[in-house]
Amino acid sequence: MLAVKGVTFGVKRGEVFTLLGVNGAGKSSTFKCLVGVEKLSCGKIVLDNTDLAQLNGDPEKLHGLVGYCPQTDCIEPNLTVTESLTLFAELAGFKTDDIPQITNEFIVRFALGMFAKTKAGQLSGGNKRKLCCAMAMIGSPKVVFIDEATTGVDPASRQIIWQGIRYASRNSATVYTTHAMEEAEAISNKLTVMVKGRFKCYGSLIDIKKKFGEGFEIFLNMNLESIN
């Protein structure tokens, strides 16, 4: 059985395209294909007019083109926040003299100033996710993939991550995954609802709401302690 089937989409520079779906919908499997971790059984992936199959043979070019934040934290625990971002800025090809300014910009954007000299392994869960997003987006790669960046993150850190993504994605084509409609609404230019490896709808937030937004919303407030 195929985890992902018949998925076709395009993302322009400055756009955030969100894959919205529950756990097991195929979002992370799609990402693994997009970054070359999983091989395609058919079809192809084109990044900046280059077939991904060609880029997989040139890791340096692929890294310069793509930023990736997976579901799990991708940090080196013994590097500080500043050192982590400096490393990724160097990998992105920035000149040595420009790196401190670029690094500081992302430290500020993702509210990591208080932790600039803290080792990444000692950060809270929310700050680790902020750092992972900053590392993926530093250098404004042409294509950025961010997989459920805010799962288990506190509300304040979630807002900071959203703001950072909106800012950094001005110069990138960004693909994002989430299972929360609120999050999709907060950062997306367009989105899809994904079910069992397939796109069930595709378009701008306004288009999807117009077509599927009819009906009622029900909010329940319950005191669970009073239930026997």
URUR-V215706 format. One record per backbone hydrogen bond with DSSP energy under -1.0 kcal/mol. CO is the residue of the C=O (numbers start at 1). NH is the residue of the N-H. If there is no record, write none. Layout:
# URUR-V215706
co: (CO | CO)
nh: (NH | NH)
This chain:
# URUR-V215706
co: (12 | 15 | 16 | 16 | 17 | 18 | 19 | 20 | 22 | 25 | 26 | 27 | 28 | 29 | 30 | 31 | 32 | 32 | 33 | 45 | 47 | 50 | 51 | 51 | 52 | 55 | 58 | 59 | 60 | 62 | 65 | 67 | 69 | 76 | 77 | 79 | 80 | 81 | 82 | 83 | 84 | 85 | 86 | 87 | 88 | 89 | 90 | 95 | 95 | 98 | 99 | 100 | 101 | 102 | 103 | 104 | 105 | 106 | 107 | 108 | 112 | 113 | 115 | 116 | 118 | 119 | 120 | 124 | 125 | 126 | 127 | 128 | 129 | 130 | 131 | 132 | 133 | 134 | 137 | 142 | 143 | 144 | 145 | 146 | 150 | 154 | 155 | 156 | 157 | 158 | 159 | 160 | 161 | 162 | 163 | 164 | 165 | 167 | 168 | 169 | 172 | 173 | 174 | 175 | 176 | 177 | 178 | 180 | 181 | 182 | 183 | 184 | 190 | 191 | 192 | 193 | 195 | 197 | 198 | 203 | 204 | 205 | 206 | 207 | 208 | 209 | 223 | 224)
nh: (15 | 174 | 189 | 190 | 176 | 192 | 178 | 194 | 25 | 197 | 30 | 31 | 32 | 33 | 34 | 35 | 37 | 38 | 36 | 52 | 50 | 47 | 54 | 55 | 56 | 58 | 62 | 63 | 64 | 66 | 143 | 145 | 147 | 79 | 121 | 120 | 84 | 85 | 86 | 87 | 88 | 89 | 90 | 91 | 92 | 94 | 93 | 98 | 99 | 102 | 103 | 104 | 105 | 106 | 107 | 108 | 109 | 110 | 112 | 111 | 115 | 116 | 118 | 82 | 81 | 122 | 123 | 128 | 129 | 130 | 131 | 132 | 133 | 134 | 135 | 136 | 137 | 138 | 140 | 173 | 67 | 175 | 69 | 177 | 153 | 158 | 159 | 160 | 161 | 162 | 163 | 164 | 165 | 166 | 167 | 168 | 169 | 170 | 171 | 172 | 14 | 144 | 17 | 146 | 19 | 148 | 21 | 184 | 185 | 186 | 187 | 188 | 18 | 203 | 20 | 200 | 198 | 5 | 195 | 191 | 208 | 209 | 210 | 211 | 212 | 213 | 226 | 227)
